């Protein structure tokens, strides 16, 4: 049997680093019953035998970043719980992963990978596995033949950059105690609406609520796609838990609205009383908005200020370099004059006993000056 890899998209709901220096991520790494980009459909129960074997072995399932098996630093953590279950209407393999944030960067990529999860730059999961049993079925929608994976031997799981199954979710990233510390939601890379589209925040929130299932079939993960922040201590099933809307449902599709992005940026800069959320969350929201600004071909206000400050500092440093060089040239000039003065110091003594006025005795220094002597004179002369 050959080893295969399957990548899947997830969504980040909340994020925390625990005082124990461990990071906990809860994510679906495989979804059953849907057909992925590889033409496979995982049958419910396909992981049952493998999970039983892992449990009996007493060893944890490795969490490896992007299948880099041969790099020990890419072994960023371990699975502390895995089960086939249903959450938010999706059924699949739900894993709780513990990241080794206590290890230094030279020993593990865990800190950087966890940071990428925090900032929404890693949004997909992957599994390494072997297929022990499968059947050939037909995709009801396309009519194409597919593999029905019935028995999967799980080898490893972990985050990766590019996925195949778009239905998976990262449900939670939290401390070992399960206390959420950040409400920053992940960057979604939504398509952009027209810059001319007017922004109606309340209307957009209502339309997104209906789009996410409404009162009867509400899907928090779907609703969260249109917001930048959700109160980690609030009820994700309620509208009041969500803040900083930046999207609207247009033609049945969720799209980021430029004027909403501008409005959110203004609040983060202090408009309308500013943002009453933790500073760390504000920084993450700015990171996400910066990505949308770049997508619009613009620069976020805070990035523009940073760039302007960088230019000013660069100019100051350039002037400092000029002054330093001019000072060095002046010191060298003075040093050259000092050396020339030493060479010109002669003691011409007329030998009166001979009466020969042309006879002179040149008095030379006992020893030639060293380089240190010359630099000492340069320094003294420059005071």
N, C-alpha and C positions, 0 to 999 in steps of 0.2 A: 504493500500500500504506500502511495506517495503522500508526502506532507503537503497540505494545501493551506492557503491563507484566505480569509474572508474579512473584508473591511466594511464597516457599518457606520452610519451617521448617528450621532447622539446630540442631545441638547443639555446645556448646563442650567440647573435651576438655582443652586446656591453654592457658596464656596467658603471654606474655613480652614485655617491652620490651627491645630490643637496645641495646647501647652506641652504636650508630650512630644512635640516635634514630629508628629505623624500626620499625614494628610489622608483623609478618607474620601474616596470617590465611589459613588454608587451609580452604576450604569448598565444598561442593556448592551450586551456585546453581540447578541444574536437575536433575531426575531423570527418566529415560526409562522408558517402558513402563507407568507408573501413570497413572491419571486424576486430575487435580487438581480443585480446587473450581470452576474455570472450565469444566469439561467438555472439557479438552484432554488429549491424550496425546502426549508427544514421542517420536518414533520414534528409535531408536538411529541415530546418524550424522547427525542433523538439524543439528548445529553444524559438521560437518566443513568445508564450503565456507567458512563465515564465518570460522572460526579460521584457515584457510589464507590468506584475504584479509587478515586483521589482521596475520598474521605477515609477509606480503609487503609490507605498507605501511610497516613499521618503526615504527608508532605503537602505544602500549600501549592496551589496553581501559580506559576510565575506570572508577574505583570512585566512585560517586556515592551519597550518603546519600539514600534515600527518593525518588529520581527528581527531585531539585531541580536540574534542569539549568541554570536561569537564575540560580542563586546560586553564584558561584565558590567560596564557603566550603564548600559541600556536596560539592565535588569533593575527596574526602578521600584519594585515593590512585590506584593503578594496578594492573592485573593483570600480574604478571610471569611467570605460567605458566598455561595453560589447556589442558585435555585431557578427552576423553571416556574415562572409565575406570570400574572397579568397585572399591569399597572397602566392607568390612563387608557384603557381599552386595548393595549398592546400586550401580546403574549410572547415570551421568549426567555432567554437566559439572562437573569439579573445577577450581576456580581457586585460585591462590595470590595473595593480595592484599597489597600493600605500602602501609601507611598513613603519611602525611606527619606524623609526630609532632614533627618539628623545626620546623614552622610555628607561630607564635603563634596563640592562639585567635581574635584579631580577623581573621586571614587564612584560617583553616581550622577546620572542625569536627572535624578528624581526632582530636585528643586526646580530646575528649568522646565521640565515637563509639567509639573504641577502649576507653575506660573502660567504656562501656556493654556492650561485648562481654566485657570482663574480669569485670564483676559479674553477667553473665547477664541483664541487663535488655534486651538486644537479642538475640533468638534466631531471627530470621528473615532470609532473604536475598531479593533481588529482581533481576529482569533486565528491561531495556528492549530490545525487539526488534521486528522486522518479519517477518511470515510470508510467505515467498516461494513456498512450495508446501505444500499440504495435501490430505488426502482425508477423506471422511466415513466413519467407522466406527461400530461399536456397542460399548458398554461391556458386557462379558460378565456383570458382576454385576447391573447395573441394567436392562440391555436398552435404555438410552437412547442416542440418536445422539450421537457425539462427533467432535471434530476430531482427525485424526491429522496432527500437524505434522511434515512431512517435510524442510523446508528453512527454517532460521531464520537471519535476518541479525541477529547480536548487536550491540547498540549500547552498552550499559553494564551494569554489575552493581553490587551494593552491599547493605549491610544496610538493613533497614526494620523497622517495628514489627509490621505485620499481614501474615500470609502466606496463600497459597492451597494450596500443596502441602506436606503434613505429613511428607514422606519425606526431605527434604534434611537434611544434617548439616554443622555446622562441625567439621572434623576436628582443626584445630590452630590456635592463635594463638601465634606464637613470634617470636624475634628472627631477624635475617637469617642468623645462624649456625645457627639451628634448635635452640638450646638452650632447653628449657622451664624456666621459673623459678618458675611457680606451679602448684600442684596443685589449687587451688580449682576445683570443678566448678560449672557454671552452675545458677542457680535454675530449677527445673522446674515450679513451681506445681502440684504433685501434689494430687489430691483428698485430703481429710482423713478418716482413720479415726476411730472413736469414741474419745473421751478415756478411756473405761473399758477400752479394749483393752490387755491386758498386753503388755509389750515383751520380746521374746526376740531379742537381737541376732544370735546365732549361727544360730538357726533362720531368722530373716529373711534373712540373707545366703545361706543354702543355698537357700531358696525363690526368692530373686531370681536366683541362679545358674542354677537349672533354668529359670526363666522367660526368662532371657536366652539360652537355647540349650543350656546344660549343657556337658559336656566335649567333645561332638562338634561342635556348631554355635554355640559361644559368640560373643556379640556384645558387645564391650566398651562400645560406646555405649549399648546398652540396659541393661546392668548398672550403668553409671555413674549412671543416673537416680536410683537409690536411695541415693546417697552424696553427701556434701558435699566429699570430698577424695580425690584419687588421687595417689600418689607420682609426680612427673614423671620421676624417674630409674628408676622400676620398670617391670616388664613389665605392660602393661595387660591381658594375657591371663591373669594370675594373680590369685587372690583377695587375696593379701597386699598388693597395690598400692592397695587401696581401704580407706578409713577413714571414720569418722563415718557409719555407716548411719542413715538416718532413715525408711526405708520398709519395707513388707512387701507381699507378694502376697496379696491378699484377694479371693477369688472370681474369680481369674484376672486381677485388676486391680491395678496398682501404686498404693499409697496411702501417704501420709505418716502416720506414727504419732505422735500428740501426745506420748506418753511417751518416744519416741525423741528427739523434738525437745528435750524437757526435759533428757534425759540428755546430749545433745550440748552444750547450753547450759551445763550444770553443768561439764563437762570444760573448756570454753573459759574458765570462770571459776576454774579451778584445782582442781576436784574430781578425785580419783583420780590426783593427780600432775600434772594439767594436760595441755595439748596440746603435744606435741613437734613442732610444725610451725612454719614461719616466721611471724613476727608479722603480716606483710602478708597471709598466707593466713588467719590467724585473724580478721583484720578483715573479710575478704571472707565468711568463713563466718558471722560474726555478722550481716552484712548480709542474707544469705540466710535465716538463722534469724529475723531480725526480721520478714521478710515472712511467714513461716509463723505467727509469734506474732500478727501483725496479722490474718491469715486466721482464726485461732482466736478473735479478739476480745480478745486480750490484748496486753500490752506486754512486750517482751524485758527481762530483768533489767538489762542495760547501758543500754537506752534509758530505763528507769524511773529509774535513778540519774542519768542525764544530765538528765532532766526535773526531778528533785528538786533537782539542783544549780542548774539554771536558775531555779527558783522562789526558792531561797535567794539567789542572786545578785540576782534582781529585787527581793527585799525589801531587800537591802543597798543597792542603788542607790536605792530609794525613800527609805530613811532618810537616805542621803547627800543626796538632793535636798531633803528636808525641812530638814536641818541647813544646807545651802547657802542655802536661801531664808530661814531664820531669821537666818542671819548677814548676809544682804543687807539684810534689814529693819532689823537693829540698826545696820548701817553707815549706812543712810539716815537713821535716827533721829539718830545722832550728827552726821551731816552737816547735818541740819536745825537741830540745836542750835547748830552752829558758825556757820551762816549767820545765825541769829537773833542770836547773840552779836556778830557784825560789825555788824549793823544797830543793835544796842543801844549800840554803843560811840560815845558822844558826849562831847565835851569841852566841858562847859558852864562858860564862864568869865564871872565877874561883872565887868562894866566898872566898876571902882572909881572911875575918874576921873569918871564921871557920877553915881556914887552910886545908880544905878538897879539895885537888886537883881534886878529882874525882867528886865533885859536880859541876854540870853545869846547866846553865839556858838557855833553848832554846827560842830564841826570835822569835815569829810567827808574820806574817803580821797582821795588825789590821783586815783586811777582806780578804777573799779568792778572788783571781783574777777571774773576769767574763770571759765568752767566748769572749766578745768584747775586753777585755784587752789582752787576749792571741793572738787574731788575729792582734791587734795593734802592739804587740811586734813582731809577725811574719813579718808584713809589714815593720816595722822599721828595723828589722834585715836583711831584704832582699834588702834594699836600698844600 
